[in-house]
Amino acid sequence: MTNSTPHNINRRTLLRSTGIIAASGAVLAACGSSSASKTITRIGETPEITKLGDATVTDVVLLRTAMSVETMARIILTDTTFASLAEKTSAAVVAGFARAHTAHLTNLRSLISSRGGEAYEEPNEKLMASYGTQALGLVADGKNPDDVLPLTLAIETLVASMYQYFVSLTNEPALRASMIRMGAQSSRAAAVTAQLINPGIGAFAPGVDKDGVATVATLPSAFGALNAVQVQLGPVNPETGSRTTVSMDTPSLNSFIY
């Protein structure tokens, strides 16, 4: 006589099967309807979800954001370590650019207040955390005078690109004109800086050096680029032989000052 059945059900299989059946019955009982209650059984309480308010990009928001970026530019260009590394031929020029950003801030305060807004006096927190603080840290670590002009060029290009982008978002025609003027001033500053780095008529248009590496151009394109501005800063990595590349983006929706 054998202990097996035609279906080979032993005690372990039977216990496992009955356990599954019992668990299934409990689930069905919990999910089934009853005359006493038709609510679904749950454990704990579901917290209420607070919907986020709609963030509207107004002209005042653009002006406040421009203030935050102009403040960041002034902070970088007047940083003690950064300014101390500037060579005599470029120190006065960089200081003049910093004063221009201070003048832009005065203009922006007036534009904001005349439209019922509140001026924003702090640097853009998200952009400083993304690349501003890193750039200053690399300059301090490297203590290389050759970092001054490339970072200045990156800053002026960034500010010019910001205003170019904001013009397309601004509703008021008179305000667009003000942004164009401030953006043009930063664009000219970028051109002057490019000439200090790579002087001469031959440096007006994009080109490459003898190693095929792109050179700094006074007029890099027919129209201002809106892509990220990249600059190499800081000490040389002994393993790779290169320096850190910092990518600097213009403000976007998550870094606007609402």
Secondary structure by P-SEA (a helix, b strand, c coil): ccccccccccaaaaaaaaaaaaaaaaaaaaaccccccccccccccccbbbbbccccccaaaaaaaaaaaaaaaaaaaacaaaaaacccccaaaaaaaaaaaaaaaaaaaaaaaaacbbbbccccaaaaaacaaaaaaaaaaaccccaaaaaaaaaaaaaaaaaaaaaaacccaaaaaaaaaaaaaaaaaaaaaaaaaccccccccccccccccccccccccccccccbbbbbbccccccccccbbbbbbccccccccc
